[in-house]
Amino acid sequence: MARRNPWVKLGFDAAVLGMETAQVVGLRMAKLAVGGAAADAEAKRMVSEKVDAAAAWQALAMTGALGFTAPRIASRTMAHYRRKVRKNRRRLMRST
């Protein structure tokens, strides 16, 4: 089914990204709740990462690196953000 309809795969990828994102939010909230220097650093990192990820995505979009069809653009956008979320999840899991 996914081979014939790329939106099906994208839907599954979005669901997985949503679960991973929820886990990162929980890990970050736990870190922020403790407070201190580590919480301050995490809050600053969180904001700067979001700005950097959005700027990188915009550069990909403007250069055509995301593709030229709606499913391809959506899939590559999802992959772009999923890499960022996974990196954060791994980092936050190590620090708990």
Contacts in CASP RR format, 6 or more apart in sequence:
PFRMAT RR
TARGET T0000
AUTHOR 0000-0000-0000
METHOD contacts of the structure
MODEL  1
MARRNPWVKLGFDAAVLGMETAQVVGLRMAKLAVGGAAADAEAKRMVSEK
VDAAAAWQALAMTGALGFTAPRIASRTMAHYRRKVRKNRRRLMRST
1 8 0 8 1.000
2 8 0 8 1.000
2 9 0 8 1.000
2 12 0 8 1.000
6 71 0 8 1.000
6 72 0 8 1.000
6 75 0 8 1.000
7 71 0 8 1.000
7 74 0 8 1.000
9 75 0 8 1.000
10 71 0 8 1.000
10 74 0 8 1.000
10 75 0 8 1.000
10 78 0 8 1.000
13 75 0 8 1.000
13 78 0 8 1.000
13 79 0 8 1.000
13 82 0 8 1.000
14 78 0 8 1.000
16 82 0 8 1.000
17 78 0 8 1.000
17 81 0 8 1.000
17 82 0 8 1.000
17 85 0 8 1.000
20 82 0 8 1.000
20 85 0 8 1.000
20 86 0 8 1.000
20 89 0 8 1.000
21 85 0 8 1.000
23 89 0 8 1.000
24 85 0 8 1.000
24 88 0 8 1.000
24 89 0 8 1.000
24 92 0 8 1.000
27 89 0 8 1.000
27 92 0 8 1.000
27 93 0 8 1.000
27 96 0 8 1.000
28 42 0 8 1.000
28 46 0 8 1.000
28 88 0 8 1.000
28 92 0 8 1.000
30 96 0 8 1.000
31 38 0 8 1.000
31 39 0 8 1.000
31 42 0 8 1.000
31 92 0 8 1.000
31 95 0 8 1.000
31 96 0 8 1.000
32 39 0 8 1.000
32 42 0 8 1.000
32 43 0 8 1.000
33 39 0 8 1.000
38 95 0 8 1.000
49 84 0 8 1.000
49 88 0 8 1.000
53 80 0 8 1.000
53 81 0 8 1.000
53 84 0 8 1.000
56 80 0 8 1.000
57 77 0 8 1.000
57 80 0 8 1.000
57 81 0 8 1.000
59 65 0 8 1.000
60 66 0 8 1.000
60 76 0 8 1.000
60 80 0 8 1.000
61 73 0 8 1.000
65 76 0 8 1.000
66 72 0 8 1.000
66 73 0 8 1.000
66 76 0 8 1.000
66 77 0 8 1.000
67 73 0 8 1.000
67 76 0 8 1.000
END
